[in-house]
Amino acid sequence: MSHLNIFFTLNGQNINIQANSGDLFAEVAMKYMTKAGKNGEDLKFFFNSQELVPASGKTLADYRITNQARIDVVLASTVIGAD
């Protein structure tokens, strides 16, 4: 398994997470959330315009995430419909 440095970017702030290509994305996302002090239910993750879903059971290799990759993190917005 390849050792990877992955950059999570939220609002221009980068946080570096070290992982292996065979790690589950859910585990890596949890490392990010712990380091950033974020609640996972409020976040969505994107790599190359593809949403990464922590509950999918996929590894970093499954998503083709390589060393020095940047994962964009966005706050999930709750849309309240207007009548």
C-alpha positions as CSV (number, residue, x, y, z in Angstrom):
1,M,0.0,0.0,0.0
2,S,1.2,3.5,-0.9
3,H,1.7,6.1,1.8
4,L,-0.2,9.2,0.9
5,N,-0.3,12.9,2.0
6,I,-3.8,14.2,1.4
7,F,-4.9,17.8,1.7
8,F,-8.5,18.5,2.8
9,T,-9.5,22.1,1.9
10,L,-12.4,24.0,3.5
11,N,-12.8,27.7,3.0
12,G,-9.2,28.1,1.9
13,Q,-7.8,26.3,5.0
14,N,-5.8,23.2,4.2
15,I,-5.3,20.3,6.6
16,N,-2.9,17.5,5.8
17,I,-3.8,13.9,6.6
18,Q,-1.5,11.0,6.2
19,A,-3.1,7.7,5.0
20,N,-2.5,4.6,2.9
21,S,-4.1,3.9,-0.4
22,G,-5.9,0.9,1.1
23,D,-7.5,2.9,3.9
24,L,-11.3,3.3,3.9
25,F,-12.3,6.8,3.0
26,A,-14.6,6.8,6.1
27,E,-11.5,6.4,8.3
28,V,-9.6,9.1,6.6
29,A,-12.6,11.5,6.7
30,M,-12.8,10.8,10.4
31,K,-9.2,11.7,10.9
32,Y,-9.9,15.0,9.1
33,M,-13.0,15.7,11.1
34,T,-11.1,15.0,14.4
35,K,-8.2,17.2,13.4
36,A,-10.4,20.0,12.1
37,G,-13.0,19.8,14.9
38,K,-15.8,19.4,12.4
39,N,-19.1,17.4,12.6
40,G,-19.3,14.9,9.8
41,E,-23.0,15.4,9.3
42,D,-22.4,19.0,8.2
43,L,-19.7,18.1,5.6
44,K,-19.5,16.8,2.0
45,F,-16.3,15.7,0.4
46,F,-15.4,16.0,-3.3
47,F,-12.4,14.8,-5.4
48,N,-12.2,15.6,-9.1
49,S,-15.9,16.7,-9.0
50,Q,-17.0,13.4,-7.6
51,E,-18.7,13.2,-4.2
52,L,-16.9,10.9,-1.8
53,V,-19.3,9.1,0.5
54,P,-17.8,7.9,3.8
55,A,-20.5,5.3,4.3
56,S,-19.7,3.7,0.8
57,G,-17.1,1.3,2.2
58,K,-14.7,2.5,-0.6
59,T,-10.9,2.9,-0.1
60,L,-8.8,5.8,-1.2
61,A,-7.6,3.5,-4.1
62,D,-11.2,2.9,-5.1
63,Y,-11.6,6.6,-5.6
64,R,-8.2,6.8,-7.3
65,I,-6.9,9.3,-4.7
66,T,-3.2,9.6,-5.0
67,N,-0.4,11.2,-3.1
68,Q,-0.7,15.0,-2.7
69,A,-4.4,14.9,-3.7
70,R,-6.7,17.7,-2.6
71,I,-10.1,16.8,-1.3
72,D,-12.5,19.7,-1.3
73,V,-14.8,19.9,1.8
74,V,-18.0,21.9,1.7
75,L,-20.6,22.6,4.4
76,A,-23.8,20.8,3.6
77,S,-26.6,23.3,3.6
78,T,-30.1,22.7,4.8
79,V,-32.6,24.1,2.3
80,I,-35.9,25.1,3.8
81,G,-38.6,25.4,1.3
82,A,-40.6,28.6,1.1
83,D,-44.4,28.4,0.7
